[in-house]
Amino acid sequence: MATTDHATADRTGAPGRSWAVLLGLIIPAAVLMSVDKQAMVVLAPEIRSEFHFTIEQTTQLLSIAVGAYALFQIPAGWLCERFGARMMLGLSCVTWSMAVLLLPLGGSFAGFAVARIAMGLCQSPDWAASIMIIRERFPLALRAKASSGLLSGLYLGLVIGGPLCASLLLWFGTWRWCFVILGMIGFALSGAIFWSFRQGLRPPLVREASTLKGFDGRLFLKPQFLAIGFAYFFMMGIQSFFTILMPLYLVEVRHMNTASMGKMISVPYFFLYGAVIIMGFVSDAIVRRAPTVWFARVPLGIVGLIGAGTFQALSLSATSIPATIAFMSAAMFMIGMGQVSIWTTVQDLGRDHAGIIVGWTQLLGNGAGALVPVISAALVQGTHGDWSIIRMVIVICGLCGTIAFLLTNPQRPIVLPPRGAA
């Protein structure tokens, strides 16, 4: 039975089937959905040119899917707990694929907005489901490696997404075919997920009553619950400049064409990809030797936040494109360090409420991914194109994120007593 398999994993290490599920299904899903995120960012200048959108409208289209994704994170986490992470991962993939195929049909700002909202809503259970599957199948000593594997899939998609979408644009002569191809691949992967998990797609039969009743508001009284969410909010606030505004910055300010920008923007993602791989091994090595899990999570997270904010701000002060990309690459390496620390901390904190904690963290992180770029774009437009003002936003995010991460205390998992208990 699945429960026996998971129990064995917790005692002796993850079985081969768990690694096969991670490498063969969960990571490919993360790769595909992150390629799509990069597709919209890289192709945004083409879409903007065809439909005559302003910078603010283009930023809103890029952010609106992130906002929809963020707002549905807590319900998505509860759905994963209620109906099972496997079921929700498959449903997320198939419905997201449908939404991706609708995007090329958008002929106006409203049409694109509807398709982008649908993409965000349909994708929303993917991360909670993936994190919950990892927590079920991998013991504490291997969770950083498994989490870094999941993050590496996310960032591998961002690494290959730029060159892939730029190449498809040159090959087909239109941005639309990129989304058609991604949607069809998504349908194929959905079928593989349902087939592989077919024995475990029914809702779990054994659940505590509190889990089935839904979100427990007492979590908001836990400082750790609040802290992990805000730590991720500020980290994603730093990262969002690169993921959403950097392509527009390179085209508008550095005067790069879309094809060159799509290839250049992938360079920092190699550093991000490398960071999540390296830091997974580093964190697991520390946790085996340190007196508490705190030493394996918090210092790396703080260095990541401070370093990311510093190098990201320096990238906007650089006087050449190579220097900009070099500073951005250093910033993305630091973000990778922070990402591994945050997501292993989420698993350390979560027990019976793992899905909700993942959802809360994703809500704030993706909320920052939607909100911070819109605020930044408004500041740029309000200062008549002064992109340097974004440095202030980035530095504030780094400082606030550091304070929040200091309060997470991953060595003390979040536990709520039964309602009515003394």
C-alpha positions in Angstrom: 0.0 0.0 0.0 1.0 3.6 -0.5 1.1 4.4 3.2 3.5 1.5 3.9 5.7 2.7 1.1 5.8 6.2 2.6 6.5 4.9 6.1 9.4 2.8 4.8 10.7 5.9 3.0 10.6 7.9 6.3 12.7 5.2 8.1 15.2 4.1 5.5 15.3 6.6 2.7 13.2 7.2 -0.4 12.6 4.0 -2.4 13.4 3.9 -6.1 9.8 4.4 -7.1 9.7 7.7 -5.3 12.7 9.0 -7.2 11.1 7.7 -10.4 7.9 9.6 -9.7 9.9 12.8 -8.9 12.1 12.5 -12.0 9.6 11.1 -14.4 6.4 13.1 -13.6 6.7 15.8 -11.0 9.8 17.5 -12.4 8.6 17.3 -16.1 5.4 19.0 -15.0 7.4 21.8 -13.3 9.6 22.1 -16.4 6.6 22.4 -18.8 4.7 25.0 -16.7 7.8 27.1 -16.2 8.5 27.0 -20.0 5.1 28.5 -20.4 5.8 31.3 -17.9 9.0 32.1 -19.8 7.1 31.9 -23.1 4.8 34.7 -22.1 7.6 36.9 -20.8 9.8 36.4 -23.9 7.0 36.8 -26.4 5.5 39.8 -24.6 7.2 42.3 -26.9 5.8 40.6 -30.0 2.3 40.5 -28.5 2.6 44.1 -27.4 3.7 45.2 -30.8 0.9 43.3 -32.6 -1.9 44.6 -30.4 -0.4 48.0 -29.5 -0.5 47.4 -25.7 1.3 49.9 -23.4 4.1 48.9 -21.0 1.6 49.0 -18.2 -1.0 46.9 -20.0 1.7 44.4 -21.0 2.9 44.2 -17.4 -0.7 43.7 -16.2 -1.1 40.7 -18.6 2.1 39.2 -17.4 1.1 39.7 -13.7 -2.5 38.8 -13.9 -1.9 35.0 -14.3 0.5 35.2 -11.3 -2.2 37.0 -9.3 -4.8 34.4 -10.1 -2.4 31.7 -9.3 -1.6 33.3 -6.0 -5.1 34.0 -4.9 -6.2 30.4 -5.3 -3.2 28.9 -3.4 -4.9 28.3 0.0 -8.0 26.7 -1.6 -5.7 24.7 -3.8 -3.7 23.5 -0.8 -7.0 22.4 0.9 -8.1 20.7 -2.3 -4.8 18.7 -2.3 -5.4 17.7 1.3 -9.1 16.8 0.6 -8.8 15.0 -2.7 -5.2 13.9 -2.7 -2.1 15.5 -4.2 -1.9 13.0 -7.0 -5.5 13.7 -8.3 -5.0 17.4 -8.1 -1.6 17.3 -9.9 -3.2 15.5 -12.8 -6.3 17.8 -12.9 -4.1 20.9 -12.7 -2.0 19.7 -15.7 -4.9 18.9 -18.0 -7.0 22.0 -17.3 -3.9 24.2 -17.5 -3.2 22.7 -21.0 -6.7 23.7 -22.1 -6.2 27.3 -20.9 -2.8 27.5 -22.7 -4.5 26.5 -26.0 -7.0 29.3 -25.5 -4.4 32.0 -25.3 -3.7 32.4 -29.0 -7.4 33.0 -29.6 -7.3 36.2 -27.5 -7.8 39.1 -29.8 -7.9 41.9 -27.3 -6.6 42.9 -23.9 -9.8 41.4 -22.3 -9.4 38.2 -24.2 -5.8 37.8 -23.2 -6.7 38.7 -19.6 -9.3 35.9 -19.4 -7.0 33.3 -20.8 -4.2 34.3 -18.5 -6.5 34.2 -15.5 -7.6 30.7 -16.5 -4.0 29.6 -16.8 -3.2 30.9 -13.3 -6.2 29.3 -11.7 -5.7 25.9 -13.4 -2.1 25.8 -12.5 -2.6 26.8 -8.9 -2.6 23.2 -7.3 0.6 22.1 -9.0 3.1 23.3 -6.4 1.2 22.3 -3.3 0.6 18.8 -4.8 4.3 18.4 -5.7 5.5 19.5 -2.3 3.0 17.2 -0.5 4.1 14.3 -2.7 7.7 15.0 -1.8 6.9 15.3 1.9 5.0 11.9 1.8 7.7 10.0 -0.1 11.0 11.5 1.2 12.5 11.5 4.7 13.9 14.6 6.4 17.5 13.8 5.4 16.6 13.7 1.7 14.0 16.4 1.5 16.4 19.2 0.5 17.7 17.1 -2.4 14.1 16.3 -3.5 13.1 19.9 -3.1 16.1 21.1 -5.0 15.2 18.6 -7.8 11.7 20.1 -8.0 13.1 23.6 -8.0 15.6 22.6 -10.6 12.8 21.4 -12.9 11.1 24.8 -12.4 14.2 26.7 -13.3 15.3 24.3 -16.1 12.1 25.4 -17.8 13.1 29.0 -17.4 16.6 28.2 -18.7 15.4 26.5 -21.9 12.2 28.6 -22.2 13.8 31.7 -23.6 15.9 30.1 -26.4 13.1 27.6 -27.2 10.4 30.2 -27.6 12.7 32.5 -29.5 13.6 29.6 -31.9 9.9 28.7 -32.3 9.2 32.3 -33.1 11.8 32.4 -35.8 10.8 29.0 -37.1 7.1 29.6 -37.4 7.1 33.4 -37.8 4.4 33.8 -35.2 4.2 33.6 -31.4 0.9 31.6 -31.4 2.5 28.2 -32.3 4.6 28.3 -29.2 1.5 28.1 -27.0 -0.2 25.5 -29.2 2.8 23.2 -28.8 3.0 23.7 -25.1 -0.7 22.9 -24.7 -0.4 19.6 -26.6 2.6 18.5 -24.6 0.6 19.3 -21.5 -2.2 16.9 -22.5 0.3 14.1 -23.1 1.9 14.7 -19.7 -1.5 14.8 -18.0 -2.3 11.3 -19.4 1.0 10.0 -18.1 0.3 11.4 -14.6 -3.2 9.9 -14.4 -1.9 6.5 -15.7 1.0 6.4 -13.3 -1.1 7.4 -10.2 -4.2 5.4 -11.2 -4.0 3.3 -8.0 -4.0 6.3 -5.8 -6.3 8.8 -7.4 -9.2 8.3 -4.9 -9.5 10.8 -2.0 -7.6 9.6 1.1 -9.7 7.5 3.3 -7.9 8.3 6.6 -7.9 12.0 7.5 -8.1 13.9 10.7 -11.4 15.8 11.1 -9.6 19.1 11.2 -8.1 18.5 7.8 -11.4 17.7 6.2 -13.2 20.7 7.6 -10.9 23.1 5.8 -8.6 26.0 6.7 -7.9 26.5 10.4 -7.8 30.2 11.2 -5.6 29.6 14.2 -2.7 29.3 11.9 -2.7 33.1 11.6 -1.9 33.3 15.3 1.4 31.4 14.7 4.3 33.8 14.0 6.1 31.1 12.1 3.2 30.7 9.7 3.2 34.4 9.0 7.0 34.6 8.8 7.5 31.9 6.2 4.8 33.5 3.9 6.3 37.0 4.2 9.9 35.7 3.7 8.8 34.2 0.4 6.8 37.4 -0.5 9.9 39.5 -0.3 12.1 37.0 -2.0 9.7 36.7 -4.9 9.5 40.5 -5.0 13.2 40.6 -5.8 12.9 37.8 -8.3 9.9 39.3 -10.0 12.0 42.1 -11.6 14.0 39.5 -13.5 11.1 37.2 -14.4 8.7 39.9 -15.6 10.3 43.3 -16.1 13.9 42.4 -17.1 12.9 41.4 -20.7 11.1 44.7 -21.2 14.0 46.5 -19.7 16.5 44.9 -22.1 14.3 45.7 -25.1 13.2 49.2 -24.0 16.4 50.5 -22.4 19.2 48.3 -23.8 17.5 48.1 -27.3 17.9 44.4 -27.8 15.7 42.5 -30.2 13.4 39.8 -29.0 15.5 36.9 -30.3 18.7 38.1 -28.7 16.9 39.0 -25.5 15.4 35.5 -25.3 18.8 33.9 -25.5 20.5 36.4 -23.2 17.8 36.2 -20.5 18.5 32.5 -20.1 22.1 33.0 -18.8 21.1 33.9 -15.2 18.8 31.0 -15.1 21.8 28.6 -15.5 23.1 30.1 -12.3 19.7 29.7 -10.6 19.5 26.1 -11.8 23.0 25.4 -10.5 22.3 27.0 -7.1 19.2 24.9 -6.4 21.1 21.7 -7.2 24.2 22.6 -5.2 22.3 24.0 -2.2 20.1 20.9 -1.9 23.2 18.8 -1.2 24.7 21.5 1.0 21.6 21.8 3.1 21.2 18.0 3.5 24.9 17.8 4.5 24.5 20.4 7.1 21.3 18.9 8.6 23.1 15.6 9.2 25.8 17.4 11.2 24.2 20.4 12.8 22.6 20.2 16.3 19.3 21.5 14.9 17.7 21.9 11.5 17.9 25.7 12.0 21.6 25.8 11.0 20.7 24.0 7.7 18.0 26.4 6.7 18.1 30.0 8.2 21.7 31.1 7.5 21.5 30.0 3.9 18.2 31.7 3.5 19.4 35.0 4.9 22.6 35.0 2.8 20.4 34.3 -0.2 18.0 37.2 0.5 20.7 39.8 1.2 22.8 38.7 -1.7 19.9 38.6 -4.2 18.8 42.1 -3.2 22.3 43.5 -3.5 23.2 42.0 -6.8 19.8 42.7 -8.3 20.2 46.4 -7.5 23.7 46.4 -8.9 22.4 45.0 -12.2 20.3 48.2 -12.7 23.4 50.3 -12.1 25.6 48.5 -14.6 26.8 50.4 -17.7 26.8 47.6 -20.2 24.7 44.5 -21.1 27.5 42.0 -20.0 27.8 43.6 -16.6 24.0 43.7 -16.2 23.8 40.0 -17.0 26.7 39.2 -14.7 25.2 40.9 -11.7 21.8 39.3 -12.5 23.4 35.9 -12.7 24.9 36.4 -9.2 21.5 37.6 -7.9 19.8 34.5 -9.3 22.4 32.2 -7.7 21.5 33.8 -4.4 17.8 33.4 -5.1 18.4 29.7 -5.7 20.0 29.4 -2.3 17.1 31.2 -0.7 14.5 29.1 -2.6 15.9 25.8 -1.3 16.0 27.1 2.2 12.4 28.4 2.1 10.9 25.3 0.6 12.7 22.9 2.9 11.6 25.1 5.8 8.0 24.9 4.6 8.2 21.1 4.8 9.9 21.3 8.2 7.1 23.4 9.6 4.2 21.5 8.0 2.6 18.4 9.6 -1.1 18.0 9.4 -1.4 21.4 7.7 1.3 20.9 5.1 -1.0 21.8 2.2 -2.3 25.0 3.8 1.2 26.1 4.7 2.4 25.5 1.1 -0.7 27.4 -0.1 -0.1 30.3 2.2 3.6 30.6 1.2 2.6 30.4 -2.5 -0.1 32.9 -2.0 2.2 35.6 -0.7 5.1 34.7 -3.0 3.1 34.7 -6.1 1.2 37.7 -4.9 4.5 39.5 -4.8 5.2 38.2 -8.3 2.1 39.9 -9.4 2.1 43.1 -7.3 5.7 44.2 -7.2 6.1 44.3 -11.0 2.9 46.4 -11.4 4.1 48.8 -8.7 7.5 49.0 -10.3 6.1 49.6 -13.8 3.9 52.3 -12.4 6.9 53.9 -10.7 8.9 53.8 -14.0 6.0 55.3 -15.9 5.5 57.9 -13.2 9.1 59.0 -13.4 9.0 59.2 -17.2 11.1 56.0 -17.8 13.5 56.1 -14.9 14.2 52.4 -14.3 16.8 53.1 -11.6 13.9 53.8 -9.1 13.4 50.0 -8.9 16.6 49.7 -6.9 14.8 51.1 -3.9 12.1 48.5 -4.1 14.6 45.6 -4.4 16.7 46.7 -1.4 13.6 47.1 0.8 12.5 43.6 -0.2 15.9 42.1 0.7 15.9 43.7 4.2 12.3 42.8 5.0 12.7 39.3 3.8 15.7 38.8 6.0 13.8 39.8 9.1 10.9 37.5 8.2 13.1 34.5 7.6 14.8 35.0 11.0 11.4 34.4 12.6 10.6 31.1 10.9 12.2 28.7 13.5 12.1 25.6 11.3 13.3 23.4 14.2 9.8 23.9 15.8 7.1 22.4 13.5 3.7 24.1 13.6 1.3 22.1 15.6 -2.3 23.1 16.5 -4.0 21.4 19.5 -7.5 19.9 18.9 -10.3 22.5 19.2 -11.6 22.7 22.7 -8.4 21.2 24.2 -7.2 22.9 27.4 
